[in-house]
Amino acid sequence: MVSELRRPKPNPDVANFVAGQTGDDLYVTEVTFAEIVYGIEQLSDPPGERIFDRGWITRFGRCSRGGFSASRRT
């Protein structure tokens, strides 16, 4: 579902399902979250074109039950 939303033309059923949910209703596993963060860091897209930006990472990381830190490690 997450990768579907990244497509230029996501499946309308997936997009409609997600649009009909509240933020509290959608979850991903810690592994999926880590993969998303890694993928975002690898993107060469201009930041304005990204569906999942740093704000999304911060919000989702804060909501994570497992305490996964979304902060970038240097």
N, CA, C and O atoms as a Maestro MAE file, in Angstrom:
{
 s_m_m2io_version
 :::
 2.0.0
}

f_m_ct {
 s_m_title
 :::
 protein
 m_atom[296] {
  # First column is atom index #
  i_m_mmod_type
  r_m_x_coord
  r_m_y_coord
  r_m_z_coord
  i_m_residue_number
  s_m_chain_name
  s_m_pdb_residue_name
  s_m_pdb_atom_name
  i_m_atomic_number
  :::
  1 25 0.813 -1.177 0.000 1 A "MET " " N  " 7
  2 3 0.000 0.000 0.000 1 A "MET " " CA " 6
  3 2 0.871 1.261 0.000 1 A "MET " " C  " 6
  4 15 0.587 2.213 -0.726 1 A "MET " " O  " 8
  5 25 1.910 1.263 0.799 2 A "VAL " " N  " 7
  6 3 2.757 2.451 0.898 2 A "VAL " " CA " 6
  7 2 3.421 2.752 -0.441 2 A "VAL " " C  " 6
  8 15 3.427 3.899 -0.887 2 A "VAL " " O  " 8
  9 25 3.974 1.742 -1.074 3 A "SER " " N  " 7
  10 3 4.650 1.981 -2.353 3 A "SER " " CA " 6
  11 2 3.653 2.352 -3.448 3 A "SER " " C  " 6
  12 15 3.999 3.087 -4.373 3 A "SER " " O  " 8
  13 25 2.441 1.860 -3.356 4 A "GLU " " N  " 7
  14 3 1.419 2.203 -4.348 4 A "GLU " " CA " 6
  15 2 1.156 3.707 -4.358 4 A "GLU " " C  " 6
  16 15 0.947 4.296 -5.419 4 A "GLU " " O  " 8
  17 25 1.166 4.321 -3.192 5 A "LEU " " N  " 7
  18 3 0.909 5.759 -3.096 5 A "LEU " " CA " 6
  19 2 2.040 6.594 -3.678 5 A "LEU " " C  " 6
  20 15 1.852 7.777 -3.962 5 A "LEU " " O  " 8
  21 25 3.191 6.002 -3.857 6 A "ARG " " N  " 7
  22 3 4.356 6.703 -4.417 6 A "ARG " " CA " 6
  23 2 4.309 6.737 -5.942 6 A "ARG " " C  " 6
  24 15 5.015 7.530 -6.565 6 A "ARG " " O  " 8
  25 25 3.496 5.895 -6.536 7 A "ARG " " N  " 7
  26 3 3.418 5.825 -7.999 7 A "ARG " " CA " 6
  27 2 2.813 7.107 -8.579 7 A "ARG " " C  " 6
  28 15 2.016 7.775 -7.921 7 A "ARG " " O  " 8
  29 25 3.198 7.445 -9.817 8 A "PRO " " N  " 7
  30 3 2.616 8.636 -10.449 8 A "PRO " " CA " 6
  31 2 1.089 8.556 -10.560 8 A "PRO " " C  " 6
  32 15 0.397 9.563 -10.406 8 A "PRO " " O  " 8
  33 25 0.570 7.355 -10.829 9 A "LYS " " N  " 7
  34 3 -0.881 7.148 -10.902 9 A "LYS " " CA " 6
  35 2 -1.241 5.952 -10.014 9 A "LYS " " C  " 6
  36 15 -1.370 4.830 -10.505 9 A "LYS " " O  " 8
  37 25 -1.402 6.190 -8.712 10 A "PRO " " N  " 7
  38 3 -1.719 5.070 -7.824 10 A "PRO " " CA " 6
  39 2 -3.092 4.481 -8.142 10 A "PRO " " C  " 6
  40 15 -3.965 5.158 -8.686 10 A "PRO " " O  " 8
  41 25 -3.258 3.231 -7.798 11 A "ASN " " N  " 7
  42 3 -4.534 2.557 -7.971 11 A "ASN " " CA " 6
  43 2 -5.606 3.365 -7.241 11 A "ASN " " C  " 6
  44 15 -5.445 3.676 -6.061 11 A "ASN " " O  " 8
  45 25 -6.700 3.710 -7.930 12 A "PRO " " N  " 7
  46 3 -7.741 4.527 -7.294 12 A "PRO " " CA " 6
  47 2 -8.338 3.879 -6.042 12 A "PRO " " C  " 6
  48 15 -8.688 4.578 -5.091 12 A "PRO " " O  " 8
  49 25 -8.455 2.557 -6.039 13 A "ASP " " N  " 7
  50 3 -9.012 1.885 -4.857 13 A "ASP " " CA " 6
  51 2 -8.108 2.074 -3.643 13 A "ASP " " C  " 6
  52 15 -8.591 2.308 -2.535 13 A "ASP " " O  " 8
  53 25 -6.806 1.975 -3.850 14 A "VAL " " N  " 7
  54 3 -5.852 2.167 -2.751 14 A "VAL " " CA " 6
  55 2 -5.885 3.618 -2.285 14 A "VAL " " C  " 6
  56 15 -5.947 3.885 -1.085 14 A "VAL " " O  " 8
  57 25 -5.845 4.547 -3.222 15 A "ALA " " N  " 7
  58 3 -5.861 5.969 -2.871 15 A "ALA " " CA " 6
  59 2 -7.143 6.338 -2.123 15 A "ALA " " C  " 6
  60 15 -7.098 7.087 -1.147 15 A "ALA " " O  " 8
  61 25 -8.280 5.816 -2.577 16 A "ASN " " N  " 7
  62 3 -9.552 6.101 -1.905 16 A "ASN " " CA " 6
  63 2 -9.603 5.493 -0.512 16 A "ASN " " C  " 6
  64 15 -10.117 6.111 0.420 16 A "ASN " " O  " 8
  65 25 -9.071 4.285 -0.370 17 A "PHE " " N  " 7
  66 3 -9.040 3.650 0.949 17 A "PHE " " CA " 6
  67 2 -8.232 4.494 1.929 17 A "PHE " " C  " 6
  68 15 -8.689 4.773 3.037 17 A "PHE " " O  " 8
  69 25 -7.040 4.896 1.524 18 A "VAL " " N  " 7
  70 3 -6.172 5.681 2.402 18 A "VAL " " CA " 6
  71 2 -6.808 7.038 2.707 18 A "VAL " " C  " 6
  72 15 -6.762 7.506 3.845 18 A "VAL " " O  " 8
  73 25 -7.397 7.661 1.700 19 A "ALA " " N  " 7
  74 3 -8.026 8.972 1.905 19 A "ALA " " CA " 6
  75 2 -9.173 8.898 2.909 19 A "ALA " " C  " 6
  76 15 -9.475 9.881 3.584 19 A "ALA " " O  " 8
  77 25 -9.807 7.739 3.006 20 A "GLY " " N  " 7
  78 3 -10.929 7.575 3.921 20 A "GLY " " CA " 6
  79 2 -10.543 7.215 5.341 20 A "GLY " " C  " 6
  80 15 -11.416 7.025 6.187 20 A "GLY " " O  " 8
  81 25 -9.247 7.117 5.618 21 A "GLN " " N  " 7
  82 3 -8.780 6.740 6.956 21 A "GLN " " CA " 6
  83 2 -8.271 7.968 7.702 21 A "GLN " " C  " 6
  84 15 -7.845 8.952 7.098 21 A "GLN " " O  " 8
  85 25 -8.324 7.887 9.022 22 A "THR " " N  " 7
  86 3 -7.680 8.928 9.824 22 A "THR " " CA " 6
  87 2 -6.241 8.498 10.057 22 A "THR " " C  " 6
  88 15 -5.905 7.325 9.891 22 A "THR " " O  " 8
  89 25 -5.403 9.430 10.436 23 A "GLY " " N  " 7
  90 3 -4.003 9.104 10.710 23 A "GLY " " CA " 6
  91 2 -3.846 8.062 11.796 23 A "GLY " " C  " 6
  92 15 -2.878 7.302 11.794 23 A "GLY " " O  " 8
  93 25 -4.794 8.018 12.729 24 A "ASP " " N  " 7
  94 3 -4.723 7.047 13.824 24 A "ASP " " CA " 6
  95 2 -5.069 5.635 13.383 24 A "ASP " " C  " 6
  96 15 -4.809 4.676 14.109 24 A "ASP " " O  " 8
  97 25 -5.658 5.499 12.193 25 A "ASP " " N  " 7
  98 3 -6.078 4.186 11.708 25 A "ASP " " CA " 6
  99 2 -5.025 3.482 10.863 25 A "ASP " " C  " 6
  100 15 -5.170 2.296 10.570 25 A "ASP " " O  " 8
  101 25 -3.983 4.179 10.470 26 A "LEU " " N  " 7
  102 3 -2.982 3.601 9.579 26 A "LEU " " CA " 6
  103 2 -1.680 3.355 10.325 26 A "LEU " " C  " 6
  104 15 -1.172 4.240 11.013 26 A "LEU " " O  " 8
  105 25 -1.151 2.165 10.188 27 A "TYR " " N  " 7
  106 3 0.092 1.781 10.849 27 A "TYR " " CA " 6
  107 2 0.990 1.045 9.871 27 A "TYR " " C  " 6
  108 15 0.512 0.438 8.913 27 A "TYR " " O  " 8
  109 25 2.270 1.100 10.112 28 A "VAL " " N  " 7
  110 3 3.230 0.255 9.412 28 A "VAL " " CA " 6
  111 2 4.135 -0.363 10.467 28 A "VAL " " C  " 6
  112 15 4.264 0.165 11.572 28 A "VAL " " O  " 8
  113 25 4.754 -1.473 10.125 29 A "THR " " N  " 7
  114 3 5.677 -2.114 11.055 29 A "THR " " CA " 6
  115 2 6.954 -1.293 11.162 29 A "THR " " C  " 6
  116 15 7.220 -0.427 10.328 29 A "THR " " O  " 8
  117 25 7.731 -1.571 12.185 30 A "GLU " " N  " 7
  118 3 9.016 -0.882 12.359 30 A "GLU " " CA " 6
  119 2 9.934 -1.150 11.171 30 A "GLU " " C  " 6
  120 15 10.660 -0.259 10.730 30 A "GLU " " O  " 8
  121 25 9.903 -2.371 10.657 31 A "VAL " " N  " 7
  122 3 10.754 -2.717 9.510 31 A "VAL " " CA " 6
  123 2 10.330 -1.905 8.286 31 A "VAL " " C  " 6
  124 15 11.176 -1.355 7.581 31 A "VAL " " O  " 8
  125 25 9.037 -1.832 8.036 32 A "THR " " N  " 7
  126 3 8.543 -1.052 6.907 32 A "THR " " CA " 6
  127 2 8.918 0.414 7.062 32 A "THR " " C  " 6
  128 15 9.340 1.055 6.099 32 A "THR " " O  " 8
  129 25 8.766 0.949 8.274 33 A "PHE " " N  " 7
  130 3 9.118 2.341 8.533 33 A "PHE " " CA " 6
  131 2 10.596 2.583 8.237 33 A "PHE " " C  " 6
  132 15 10.951 3.574 7.598 33 A "PHE " " O  " 8
  133 25 11.453 1.680 8.700 34 A "ALA " " N  " 7
  134 3 12.894 1.822 8.456 34 A "ALA " " CA " 6
  135 2 13.197 1.774 6.960 34 A "ALA " " C  " 6
  136 15 14.051 2.518 6.477 34 A "ALA " " O  " 8
  137 25 12.502 0.903 6.224 35 A "GLU " " N  " 7
  138 3 12.707 0.823 4.779 35 A "GLU " " CA " 6
  139 2 12.261 2.110 4.084 35 A "GLU " " C  " 6
  140 15 12.905 2.558 3.136 35 A "GLU " " O  " 8
  141 25 11.167 2.701 4.550 36 A "ILE " " N  " 7
  142 3 10.693 3.957 3.974 36 A "ILE " " CA " 6
  143 2 11.711 5.063 4.215 36 A "ILE " " C  " 6
  144 15 12.049 5.816 3.302 36 A "ILE " " O  " 8
  145 25 12.198 5.157 5.448 37 A "VAL " " N  " 7
  146 3 13.201 6.175 5.776 37 A "VAL " " CA " 6
  147 2 14.436 5.990 4.902 37 A "VAL " " C  " 6
  148 15 14.960 6.960 4.354 37 A "VAL " " O  " 8
  149 25 14.901 4.756 4.770 38 A "TYR " " N  " 7
  150 3 16.071 4.479 3.937 38 A "TYR " " CA " 6
  151 2 15.801 4.898 2.491 38 A "TYR " " C  " 6
  152 15 16.644 5.532 1.856 38 A "TYR " " O  " 8
  153 25 14.635 4.546 1.980 39 A "GLY " " N  " 7
  154 3 14.291 4.893 0.605 39 A "GLY " " CA " 6
  155 2 14.232 6.388 0.372 39 A "GLY " " C  " 6
  156 15 14.681 6.879 -0.664 39 A "GLY " " O  " 8
  157 25 13.676 7.119 1.340 40 A "ILE " " N  " 7
  158 3 13.609 8.576 1.218 40 A "ILE " " CA " 6
  159 2 15.007 9.164 1.141 40 A "ILE " " C  " 6
  160 15 15.268 10.074 0.354 40 A "ILE " " O  " 8
  161 25 15.894 8.640 1.958 41 A "GLU " " N  " 7
  162 3 17.267 9.149 1.968 41 A "GLU " " CA " 6
  163 2 17.975 8.891 0.641 41 A "GLU " " C  " 6
  164 15 18.925 9.598 0.307 41 A "GLU " " O  " 8
  165 25 17.531 7.893 -0.121 42 A "GLN " " N  " 7
  166 3 18.163 7.550 -1.390 42 A "GLN " " CA " 6
  167 2 17.581 8.319 -2.571 42 A "GLN " " C  " 6
  168 15 18.163 8.303 -3.656 42 A "GLN " " O  " 8
  169 25 16.443 8.992 -2.384 43 A "LEU " " N  " 7
  170 3 15.781 9.689 -3.481 43 A "LEU " " CA " 6
  171 2 16.603 10.863 -3.994 43 A "LEU " " C  " 6
  172 15 17.269 11.563 -3.231 43 A "LEU " " O  " 8
  173 25 16.539 11.058 -5.299 44 A "SER " " N  " 7
  174 3 17.177 12.231 -5.886 44 A "SER " " CA " 6
  175 2 16.123 13.249 -6.317 44 A "SER " " C  " 6
  176 15 16.457 14.288 -6.886 44 A "SER " " O  " 8
  177 25 14.836 12.948 -6.045 45 A "ASP " " N  " 7
  178 3 13.749 13.865 -6.397 45 A "ASP " " CA " 6
  179 2 13.901 15.186 -5.654 45 A "ASP " " C  " 6
  180 15 14.400 15.213 -4.529 45 A "ASP " " O  " 8
  181 25 13.478 16.269 -6.271 46 A "PRO " " N  " 7
  182 3 13.423 17.529 -5.511 46 A "PRO " " CA " 6
  183 2 12.467 17.352 -4.333 46 A "PRO " " C  " 6
  184 15 11.438 16.694 -4.480 46 A "PRO " " O  " 8
  185 25 12.777 17.917 -3.184 47 A "PRO " " N  " 7
  186 3 11.943 17.714 -1.998 47 A "PRO " " CA " 6
  187 2 10.468 18.019 -2.211 47 A "PRO " " C  " 6
  188 15 9.622 17.352 -1.616 47 A "PRO " " O  " 8
  189 25 10.135 18.990 -3.029 48 A "GLY " " N  " 7
  190 3 8.740 19.334 -3.266 48 A "GLY " " CA " 6
  191 2 7.957 18.245 -3.973 48 A "GLY " " C  " 6
  192 15 6.728 18.238 -3.914 48 A "GLY " " O  " 8
  193 25 8.635 17.329 -4.636 49 A "GLU " " N  " 7
  194 3 7.966 16.271 -5.375 49 A "GLU " " CA " 6
  195 2 7.821 14.994 -4.557 49 A "GLU " " C  " 6
  196 15 7.238 14.022 -5.039 49 A "GLU " " O  " 8
  197 25 8.323 14.974 -3.367 50 A "ARG " " N  " 7
  198 3 8.264 13.768 -2.548 50 A "ARG " " CA " 6
  199 2 6.925 13.653 -1.837 50 A "ARG " " C  " 6
  200 15 6.427 14.621 -1.262 50 A "ARG " " O  " 8
  201 25 6.352 12.461 -1.883 51 A "ILE " " N  " 7
  202 3 5.133 12.218 -1.122 51 A "ILE " " CA " 6
  203 2 5.483 12.094 0.349 51 A "ILE " " C  " 6
  204 15 4.775 12.623 1.206 51 A "ILE " " O  " 8
  205 25 6.558 11.406 0.641 52 A "PHE " " N  " 7
  206 3 6.962 11.177 2.021 52 A "PHE " " CA " 6
  207 2 8.171 12.052 2.321 52 A "PHE " " C  " 6
  208 15 9.294 11.709 1.953 52 A "PHE " " O  " 8
  209 25 7.951 13.160 2.975 53 A "ASP " " N  " 7
  210 3 9.044 14.072 3.283 53 A "ASP " " CA " 6
  211 2 9.486 13.908 4.728 53 A "ASP " " C  " 6
  212 15 8.986 13.040 5.444 53 A "ASP " " O  " 8
  213 25 10.412 14.735 5.147 54 A "ARG " " N  " 7
  214 3 10.923 14.669 6.519 54 A "ARG " " CA " 6
  215 2 9.817 14.911 7.539 54 A "ARG " " C  " 6
  216 15 9.836 14.324 8.620 54 A "ARG " " O  " 8
  217 25 8.847 15.773 7.205 55 A "GLY " " N  " 7
  218 3 7.733 16.003 8.122 55 A "GLY " " CA " 6
  219 2 6.949 14.729 8.368 55 A "GLY " " C  " 6
  220 15 6.538 14.448 9.494 55 A "GLY " " O  " 8
  221 25 6.744 13.956 7.302 56 A "TRP " " N  " 7
  222 3 6.038 12.688 7.435 56 A "TRP " " CA " 6
  223 2 6.828 11.746 8.325 56 A "TRP " " C  " 6
  224 15 6.258 11.086 9.195 56 A "TRP " " O  " 8
  225 25 8.134 11.678 8.115 57 A "ILE " " N  " 7
  226 3 8.972 10.797 8.932 57 A "ILE " " CA " 6
  227 2 8.876 11.199 10.396 57 A "ILE " " C  " 6
  228 15 8.741 10.344 11.272 57 A "ILE " " O  " 8
  229 25 8.944 12.485 10.657 58 A "THR " " N  " 7
  230 3 8.892 12.958 12.038 58 A "THR " " CA " 6
  231 2 7.559 12.613 12.683 58 A "THR " " C  " 6
  232 15 7.523 12.115 13.808 58 A "THR " " O  " 8
  233 25 6.458 12.876 11.976 59 A "ARG " " N  " 7
  234 3 5.139 12.571 12.535 59 A "ARG " " CA " 6
  235 2 4.975 11.078 12.758 59 A "ARG " " C  " 6
  236 15 4.514 10.651 13.817 59 A "ARG " " O  " 8
  237 25 5.352 10.282 11.765 60 A "PHE " " N  " 7
  238 3 5.159 8.846 11.882 60 A "PHE " " CA " 6
  239 2 6.082 8.262 12.937 60 A "PHE " " C  " 6
  240 15 5.675 7.372 13.685 60 A "PHE " " O  " 8
  241 25 7.305 8.740 13.012 61 A "GLY " " N  " 7
  242 3 8.246 8.259 14.017 61 A "GLY " " CA " 6
  243 2 7.775 8.547 15.419 61 A "GLY " " C  " 6
  244 15 7.962 7.736 16.326 61 A "GLY " " O  " 8
  245 25 7.163 9.703 15.600 62 A "ARG " " N  " 7
  246 3 6.649 10.081 16.909 62 A "ARG " " CA " 6
  247 2 5.506 9.156 17.318 62 A "ARG " " C  " 6
  248 15 5.323 8.884 18.504 62 A "ARG " " O  " 8
  249 25 4.739 8.672 16.343 63 A "CYS " " N  " 7
  250 3 3.594 7.815 16.631 63 A "CYS " " CA " 6
  251 2 3.979 6.355 16.807 63 A "CYS " " C  " 6
  252 15 3.168 5.545 17.256 63 A "CYS " " O  " 8
  253 25 5.186 6.026 16.462 64 A "SER " " N  " 7
  254 3 5.618 4.634 16.490 64 A "SER " " CA " 6
  255 2 5.593 4.074 17.904 64 A "SER " " C  " 6
  256 15 6.167 4.663 18.820 64 A "SER " " O  " 8
  257 25 4.937 2.950 18.080 65 A "ARG " " N  " 7
  258 3 4.832 2.321 19.397 65 A "ARG " " CA " 6
  259 2 6.160 1.760 19.869 65 A "ARG " " C  " 6
  260 15 6.411 1.689 21.072 65 A "ARG " " O  " 8
  261 25 7.003 1.363 18.944 66 A "GLY " " N  " 7
  262 3 8.265 0.742 19.316 66 A "GLY " " CA " 6
  263 2 9.359 1.729 19.665 66 A "GLY " " C  " 6
  264 15 10.465 1.320 20.020 66 A "GLY " " O  " 8
  265 25 9.083 2.997 19.576 67 A "GLY " " N  " 7
  266 3 10.066 4.000 19.939 67 A "GLY " " CA " 6
  267 2 11.150 4.199 18.900 67 A "GLY " " C  " 6
  268 15 12.226 4.696 19.230 67 A "GLY " " O  " 8
  269 25 10.898 3.827 17.655 68 A "PHE " " N  " 7
  270 3 11.877 3.984 16.587 68 A "PHE " " CA " 6
  271 2 12.176 5.457 16.390 68 A "PHE " " C  " 6
  272 15 11.260 6.262 16.218 68 A "PHE " " O  " 8
  273 25 13.417 5.806 16.413 69 A "SER " " N  " 7
  274 3 13.807 7.199 16.222 69 A "SER " " CA " 6
  275 2 13.940 7.492 14.740 69 A "SER " " C  " 6
  276 15 14.629 6.776 14.013 69 A "SER " " O  " 8
  277 25 13.281 8.541 14.302 70 A "ALA " " N  " 7
  278 3 13.361 8.930 12.899 70 A "ALA " " CA " 6
  279 2 14.508 9.887 12.646 70 A "ALA " " C  " 6
  280 15 14.699 10.344 11.519 70 A "ALA " " O  " 8
  281 25 15.265 10.193 13.669 71 A "SER " " N  " 7
  282 3 16.364 11.129 13.473 71 A "SER " " CA " 6
  283 2 17.468 10.482 12.662 71 A "SER " " C  " 6
  284 15 17.759 9.294 12.806 71 A "SER " " O  " 8
  285 25 18.066 11.275 11.822 72 A "ARG " " N  " 7
  286 3 19.133 10.781 10.953 72 A "ARG " " CA " 6
  287 2 20.400 10.578 11.765 72 A "ARG " " C  " 6
  288 15 20.807 11.445 12.538 72 A "ARG " " O  " 8
  289 25 21.006 9.435 11.580 73 A "ARG " " N  " 7
  290 3 22.260 9.151 12.277 73 A "ARG " " CA " 6
  291 2 23.419 9.560 11.397 73 A "ARG " " C  " 6
  292 15 23.464 9.234 10.211 73 A "ARG " " O  " 8
  293 25 24.355 10.278 11.989 74 A "THR " " N  " 7
  294 3 25.510 10.710 11.201 74 A "THR " " CA " 6
  295 2 26.766 10.121 11.781 74 A "THR " " C  " 6
  296 15 27.856 10.361 11.263 74 A "THR " " O  " 8
  :::
 }
 m_bond[295] {
  # First column is bond index #
  i_m_from
  i_m_to
  i_m_order
  :::
  1 1 2 1
  2 2 3 1
  3 3 4 2
  4 3 5 1
  5 5 6 1
  6 6 7 1
  7 7 8 2
  8 7 9 1
  9 9 10 1
  10 10 11 1
  11 11 12 2
  12 11 13 1
  13 13 14 1
  14 14 15 1
  15 15 16 2
  16 15 17 1
  17 17 18 1
  18 18 19 1
  19 19 20 2
  20 19 21 1
  21 21 22 1
  22 22 23 1
  23 23 24 2
  24 23 25 1
  25 25 26 1
  26 26 27 1
  27 27 28 2
  28 27 29 1
  29 29 30 1
  30 30 31 1
  31 31 32 2
  32 31 33 1
  33 33 34 1
  34 34 35 1
  35 35 36 2
  36 35 37 1
  37 37 38 1
  38 38 39 1
  39 39 40 2
  40 39 41 1
  41 41 42 1
  42 42 43 1
  43 43 44 2
  44 43 45 1
  45 45 46 1
  46 46 47 1
  47 47 48 2
  48 47 49 1
  49 49 50 1
  50 50 51 1
  51 51 52 2
  52 51 53 1
  53 53 54 1
  54 54 55 1
  55 55 56 2
  56 55 57 1
  57 57 58 1
  58 58 59 1
  59 59 60 2
  60 59 61 1
  61 61 62 1
  62 62 63 1
  63 63 64 2
  64 63 65 1
  65 65 66 1
  66 66 67 1
  67 67 68 2
  68 67 69 1
  69 69 70 1
  70 70 71 1
  71 71 72 2
  72 71 73 1
  73 73 74 1
  74 74 75 1
  75 75 76 2
  76 75 77 1
  77 77 78 1
  78 78 79 1
  79 79 80 2
  80 79 81 1
  81 81 82 1
  82 82 83 1
  83 83 84 2
  84 83 85 1
  85 85 86 1
  86 86 87 1
  87 87 88 2
  88 87 89 1
  89 89 90 1
  90 90 91 1
  91 91 92 2
  92 91 93 1
  93 93 94 1
  94 94 95 1
  95 95 96 2
  96 95 97 1
  97 97 98 1
  98 98 99 1
  99 99 100 2
  100 99 101 1
  101 101 102 1
  102 102 103 1
  103 103 104 2
  104 103 105 1
  105 105 106 1
  106 106 107 1
  107 107 108 2
  108 107 109 1
  109 109 110 1
  110 110 111 1
  111 111 112 2
  112 111 113 1
  113 113 114 1
  114 114 115 1
  115 115 116 2
  116 115 117 1
  117 117 118 1
  118 118 119 1
  119 119 120 2
  120 119 121 1
  121 121 122 1
  122 122 123 1
  123 123 124 2
  124 123 125 1
  125 125 126 1
  126 126 127 1
  127 127 128 2
  128 127 129 1
  129 129 130 1
  130 130 131 1
  131 131 132 2
  132 131 133 1
  133 133 134 1
  134 134 135 1
  135 135 136 2
  136 135 137 1
  137 137 138 1
  138 138 139 1
  139 139 140 2
  140 139 141 1
  141 141 142 1
  142 142 143 1
  143 143 144 2
  144 143 145 1
  145 145 146 1
  146 146 147 1
  147 147 148 2
  148 147 149 1
  149 149 150 1
  150 150 151 1
  151 151 152 2
  152 151 153 1
  153 153 154 1
  154 154 155 1
  155 155 156 2
  156 155 157 1
  157 157 158 1
  158 158 159 1
  159 159 160 2
  160 159 161 1
  161 161 162 1
  162 162 163 1
  163 163 164 2
  164 163 165 1
  165 165 166 1
  166 166 167 1
  167 167 168 2
  168 167 169 1
  169 169 170 1
  170 170 171 1
  171 171 172 2
  172 171 173 1
  173 173 174 1
  174 174 175 1
  175 175 176 2
  176 175 177 1
  177 177 178 1
  178 178 179 1
  179 179 180 2
  180 179 181 1
  181 181 182 1
  182 182 183 1
  183 183 184 2
  184 183 185 1
  185 185 186 1
  186 186 187 1
  187 187 188 2
  188 187 189 1
  189 189 190 1
  190 190 191 1
  191 191 192 2
  192 191 193 1
  193 193 194 1
  194 194 195 1
  195 195 196 2
  196 195 197 1
  197 197 198 1
  198 198 199 1
  199 199 200 2
  200 199 201 1
  201 201 202 1
  202 202 203 1
  203 203 204 2
  204 203 205 1
  205 205 206 1
  206 206 207 1
  207 207 208 2
  208 207 209 1
  209 209 210 1
  210 210 211 1
  211 211 212 2
  212 211 213 1
  213 213 214 1
  214 214 215 1
  215 215 216 2
  216 215 217 1
  217 217 218 1
  218 218 219 1
  219 219 220 2
  220 219 221 1
  221 221 222 1
  222 222 223 1
  223 223 224 2
  224 223 225 1
  225 225 226 1
  226 226 227 1
  227 227 228 2
  228 227 229 1
  229 229 230 1
  230 230 231 1
  231 231 232 2
  232 231 233 1
  233 233 234 1
  234 234 235 1
  235 235 236 2
  236 235 237 1
  237 237 238 1
  238 238 239 1
  239 239 240 2
  240 239 241 1
  241 241 242 1
  242 242 243 1
  243 243 244 2
  244 243 245 1
  245 245 246 1
  246 246 247 1
  247 247 248 2
  248 247 249 1
  249 249 250 1
  250 250 251 1
  251 251 252 2
  252 251 253 1
  253 253 254 1
  254 254 255 1
  255 255 256 2
  256 255 257 1
  257 257 258 1
  258 258 259 1
  259 259 260 2
  260 259 261 1
  261 261 262 1
  262 262 263 1
  263 263 264 2
  264 263 265 1
  265 265 266 1
  266 266 267 1
  267 267 268 2
  268 267 269 1
  269 269 270 1
  270 270 271 1
  271 271 272 2
  272 271 273 1
  273 273 274 1
  274 274 275 1
  275 275 276 2
  276 275 277 1
  277 277 278 1
  278 278 279 1
  279 279 280 2
  280 279 281 1
  281 281 282 1
  282 282 283 1
  283 283 284 2
  284 283 285 1
  285 285 286 1
  286 286 287 1
  287 287 288 2
  288 287 289 1
  289 289 290 1
  290 290 291 1
  291 291 292 2
  292 291 293 1
  293 293 294 1
  294 294 295 1
  295 295 296 2
  :::
 }
}
